[in-house]
Amino acid sequence: MDSRQDKLIDELQTFMETDLERFKSLGAKIIKDIRRQHKIMEKSDRRQRKEYDQLQEKLQEVEALNKEIEDTQKEVVFTMGAIGESRSKETGNHVKRVAEYSKILARAYGLSEEESEMLKQASPMHDIGKIAIPDAILNKPGILNENEYKYMKRHAELGYEMLKHSDRILLKAAATVAYEHHEKWNGRGYPRGLRGDKIHIYGRITAIADVFDALGSDRVYKKAWKDEKIFKMFKEERGKHFDPELVDIFLENTEAILRVREYYKDKF
C-alpha cells in the first residue's frame, strides 16, 4: 500500500470518527428533547386528566340535581292530580291507574318510551280543574241539571288555564291532557269540539284511560259497571266518542290493563 493510499485511509477514518461523534451528539440531543417533551406532555396530560375528572364530577352533580328536580316535579304533578280527584270523593289510586293505562296504550300505539312516560306522568292532572268546581256540583249524588253540567264542563278549560303558562315540558303535556281529554272523535266533545286527529294524542289516550276507570269504579252518582258492559260500550263508541284505532289497541291490551286495575285497586 503506497503513501497516497495510506493518506486516503487516514482521511476516511478521521471523517468517519468525527462524523460519528457529530451524529452521536445530534442523536443524544434529539433523545434529550424527546424525553423533555414527553415529560411536558405527561404533566399536561395529568393536568388535563385532573380537569376532566373535575368536570365529570360537576356533570354528575348537575345530572343528580336535574333528576331530583324532575322527580320533585313529577311528585308535585301527581299530588296535585290526586288532590283534584279527592275533592270529588275519588281515591288517589284513580290517578295511578289512569297513569298506568295511559302508558300501556301509548306504547302500544307506537309512542316512544320517553313520550309514553311523559304521558304517564302528565295524565294524573287530567281533572285538576275540578278544584275550582263547587262541592255541591262536584259531589252531587245524582244527575246534574243543565246548568250544573255546563258549570262542571268548565273544569277542562280551568285546568288548562292553571297549567298553560309553565315552560316545563311535563306541565305543558299536563295542560294538553287537561284541556283535551273530554273531546270526542266525532267532534261532539268539549270544551272546543275538536274532531278526529285534531285532538292531541295525549287527550285521546287519556280519554279512554279515564272513562274505563271511571265506569269501572263506584262514584257518588253511580255504581261500578261490569267489565262486559264497559267493553261493549267501547265497541259501540268506536269512531264516535273514541279514536277507533285506540279502541282496538285498548281491547287488545285488556289483560295488562286489568292487571294494573287489580294492583292499584281501591281499598276502603
C-alpha positions in Angstrom: 0.0 0.0 0.0 1.6 3.4 -1.1 1.6 6.6 0.9 -1.2 8.1 -1.1 -3.5 5.2 -0.2 -2.4 5.4 3.5 -3.4 9.1 3.4 -6.8 8.4 1.9 -7.4 5.7 4.6 -6.4 8.1 7.4 -8.7 10.8 6.0 -11.5 8.3 5.7 -11.1 7.1 9.3 -10.8 10.7 10.5 -14.0 11.6 8.7 -15.9 8.6 10.0 -14.8 9.2 13.6 -15.6 12.9 13.5 -18.9 12.4 11.7 -19.9 9.6 14.0 -19.2 11.8 17.0 -21.3 14.5 15.4 -24.2 12.1 14.8 -23.9 10.7 18.3 -24.1 14.3 19.7 -27.0 15.1 17.5 -28.8 11.8 18.4 -28.3 12.5 22.1 -29.7 15.9 21.7 -32.7 14.6 19.9 -33.3 11.9 22.6 -33.0 14.6 25.3 -35.5 16.8 23.5 -37.9 13.9 23.1 -37.7 13.0 26.8 -38.2 16.6 27.8 -41.3 16.9 25.5 -42.6 13.6 26.9 -42.3 14.9 30.5 -44.1 18.1 29.4 -46.8 16.0 27.8 -47.1 13.8 30.8 -47.5 16.8 33.1 -50.0 18.3 30.7 -51.9 15.0 30.5 -52.1 14.8 34.3 -53.4 18.3 34.4 -55.9 17.7 31.7 -57.0 14.4 33.3 -57.5 16.2 36.6 -59.5 18.9 34.9 -61.5 16.3 33.0 -62.2 14.3 36.2 -63.3 17.6 37.9 -65.6 18.3 35.0 -67.1 14.9 35.2 -67.8 15.3 38.9 -69.5 18.6 38.2 -71.6 17.0 35.4 -72.6 14.2 37.7 -73.7 16.7 40.3 -75.7 18.6 37.7 -77.3 15.4 36.5 -78.2 14.4 40.0 -79.7 17.8 40.7 -81.7 17.7 37.4 -83.0 14.2 38.4 -84.0 15.5 41.8 -85.8 18.4 40.2 -87.6 16.1 37.7 -88.6 13.7 40.5 -89.9 16.6 42.6 -91.8 17.9 39.6 -93.4 14.5 39.0 -94.3 14.2 42.6 -95.9 17.6 42.7 -97.9 16.9 39.5 -99.1 13.6 40.8 -100.0 15.1 44.2 -101.9 17.9 42.6 -103.8 15.4 40.4 -104.7 13.4 43.5 -105.9 16.5 45.3 -108.2 17.3 42.3 -109.6 13.8 42.4 -110.0 13.7 46.2 -112.4 16.7 46.1 -114.8 14.5 44.0 -114.5 11.7 46.6 -112.3 9.6 44.5 -109.2 7.8 45.7 -105.6 8.6 44.8 -105.5 5.2 43.1 -107.7 6.5 40.3 -104.9 8.8 39.0 -102.4 6.0 39.4 -104.5 3.6 37.3 -105.1 6.2 34.7 -101.4 6.9 34.5 -100.5 3.3 34.0 -103.3 2.7 31.5 -102.2 5.7 29.5 -98.6 4.4 29.3 -99.8 0.9 28.2 -101.9 2.5 25.4 -99.2 5.0 24.4 -96.6 2.3 24.0 -99.0 0.0 22.1 -99.9 3.0 19.8 -96.3 3.4 18.9 -95.1 6.4 21.0 -91.5 6.2 22.3 -90.7 5.1 25.8 -89.8 8.7 26.7 -93.0 10.2 25.4 -95.1 7.4 26.9 -93.5 8.0 30.2 -94.2 11.7 29.8 -97.9 11.0 29.3 -97.9 8.7 32.3 -96.5 11.5 34.4 -98.9 14.1 33.0 -102.2 12.2 32.9 -102.8 12.4 36.7 -103.5 16.1 36.1 -106.4 15.5 33.7 -109.1 16.7 36.2 -107.0 19.3 38.1 -109.6 21.9 37.1 -112.1 20.2 39.4 -110.5 22.0 42.3 -112.4 25.1 41.1 -115.8 23.4 40.9 -118.1 23.8 43.9 -118.6 20.8 46.1 -122.4 21.0 45.6 -121.9 20.2 41.9 -118.8 18.0 42.2 -120.3 15.6 44.8 -124.0 15.8 43.9 -125.4 12.3 44.4 -127.4 12.3 41.3 -127.7 13.5 37.7 -126.6 17.1 37.2 -129.1 19.5 35.7 -128.3 21.5 32.6 -126.8 24.5 34.4 -124.8 22.3 36.8 -123.4 20.2 33.9 -122.5 23.3 32.0 -120.6 24.5 35.0 -118.9 21.1 35.5 -117.6 21.1 32.0 -115.6 24.2 32.7 -113.1 22.1 34.6 -111.3 21.2 31.4 -110.6 24.8 30.5 -109.9 25.8 34.0 -107.3 23.0 34.3 -105.7 24.2 31.1 -105.6 27.8 32.3 -103.8 26.7 35.5 -101.0 24.9 33.6 -100.6 26.5 30.2 -98.2 29.2 31.3 -95.5 26.8 32.5 -92.3 26.3 30.4 -91.8 22.9 31.8 -92.4 20.1 29.2 -94.2 17.9 31.7 -96.6 20.7 32.7 -97.2 21.6 29.1 -98.2 18.0 28.5 -100.4 18.1 31.5 -102.1 21.2 30.2 -102.9 19.5 26.9 -104.3 16.4 28.8 -106.5 18.6 31.0 -107.8 20.6 28.0 -108.5 17.8 25.6 -109.4 14.6 27.4 -113.1 15.4 27.1 -113.0 16.0 23.4 -114.7 13.3 21.2 -113.6 11.7 18.0 -116.8 12.8 16.3 -116.4 16.5 17.3 -119.2 16.4 19.9 -116.9 16.7 23.0 -115.9 19.8 25.0 -114.6 22.4 25.5 -113.7 23.2 21.9 -115.5 20.5 19.9 -112.3 19.2 18.3 -112.7 16.3 15.8 -110.5 13.3 14.9 -106.8 13.7 15.0 -107.2 17.4 15.7 -107.4 16.1 19.2 -103.9 15.6 20.6 -102.9 12.0 21.0 -102.4 12.7 24.8 -106.0 13.7 25.1 -107.3 10.8 23.0 -105.4 8.2 25.1 -106.3 9.8 28.4 -109.9 9.9 27.4 -110.0 6.1 27.1 -108.0 5.5 30.3 -110.1 7.9 32.3 -113.5 6.6 31.1 -112.6 3.0 31.6 -111.5 3.6 35.1 -114.5 5.9 35.9 -117.0 3.3 34.6 -115.3 0.5 36.5 -115.3 2.4 39.8 -118.0 3.4 42.3 -118.8 7.1 42.2 -121.2 9.3 44.2 -123.7 9.2 41.3 -123.4 5.6 40.2 -122.2 2.0 40.9 -119.3 0.5 39.0 -120.2 -1.2 35.7 -119.3 -4.8 34.9 -116.4 -5.3 32.6 -118.5 -6.8 29.9 -120.7 -3.7 29.8 -117.7 -1.4 29.7 -116.1 -3.3 26.8 -119.4 -3.3 24.9 -119.7 0.4 25.3 -116.2 1.0 23.9 -117.0 -1.1 20.9 -120.2 1.0 20.4 -118.4 4.3 20.8 -115.5 3.3 18.5 -115.2 6.1 16.0 -117.8 8.2 17.9 -116.5 9.1 21.3 -113.1 7.5 21.0 -110.3 7.2 18.4 -111.2 3.8 16.6 -107.5 2.7 16.4 -107.0 3.4 20.2 -110.2 1.4 21.0 -108.8 -1.6 19.1 -105.5 -1.2 21.0 -107.4 -0.9 24.3 -109.3 -4.1 23.6 -106.1 -5.9 22.6 -104.5 -5.0 25.9 -107.3 -5.6 28.4 -105.3 -8.3 30.1 -102.4 -5.9 31.0 -104.9 -3.1 31.9 -106.9 -5.4 34.2 -103.7 -6.4 36.0 -103.0 -2.7 36.7 -106.5 -2.2 38.0 -106.1 -5.2 40.3 -102.7 -4.0 41.6 -104.0 -0.5 42.3 -107.5 -1.5 43.4 -109.3 0.8 45.8 -109.1 -0.1 49.5 -111.7 1.5 51.8 
